[in-house]
Amino acid sequence: MTEEEKKKLFSSLIHELSAATRGSDAPDAALQAVCDVLKGKVPHYDWVGFYLTDPNAKDQLILGPYAGESTEHVRIAFGQGICGQAAERKKTFIVPDVAKEMNYLACSPTVKSEIVLPILHLGEVMGELDIDSHTVDAFSEEDRVFLLKVCYAVARNLLNAQQARKAK
């Protein structure tokens, strides 16, 4: 997929994703809808999921809504793997080739590249968006910019989901 094709696709999807998350009173359902749309409509997004910070355990991520194959990684400590590093450092990670990463937590042998974007609220990690691809070097600056917009669109829902989990 060319950068121009990505730009056109992402432009059309951001409106759909914003509408799916706007005013939802079921945050997990809204996050699941985001995962389903991204995995279903972006050809190089083979696994899409949210990891949410565990309100009952310091510096721990727990698997939230996702679309794709099951994963054994349902809990990740900050600093562990790419997801944990993104949470610990509060920065986006784009990994062109996961086979070259020492700290990569393998979910599947078919995963070749990954992008992880932490979602912050008042400087604290609320969760993150994690996307795997079966293609080496699948993610570009176009993906990063688009996914930042997606993260902004779902931030309110993620905050609501965390608050609901704390209440349980």
PESUL-V735738 format. One line per field, one symbol per residue. phi: phi as a letter, one per 30 degrees, with the letter a starting at -180 (. if undefined). psi: psi as a letter, one per 20 degrees, with the letter a starting at -180 (. if undefined). A space follows every 10 residues. Layout:
BEGIN
phi->???
psi->???
END
This chain:
BEGIN
phi->.dddddeddd dddddddddd cdidcbeddd ddddeddddd ccecccbbac ccdddcbdhb cbdceabkdd bddcbbdejd idddddddch bdcccdbddc cdcdcdcadd dcbabbbdcc bhicdclacc bcbdcdhdcb dddedddddd dddceddddd dddddddd
psi->prhggggggh ghhhgghghh ipjpjnghhg hhgggggghh iohjnhpprp pqpoijpplp qqpbqrpaqq qimippqpip agghggggil qpppohohhj phkpophqii phrqppoqoq oljqphaqpp pqqjpplhpa hggggghggg ghhigghggg gghhhhi.
END
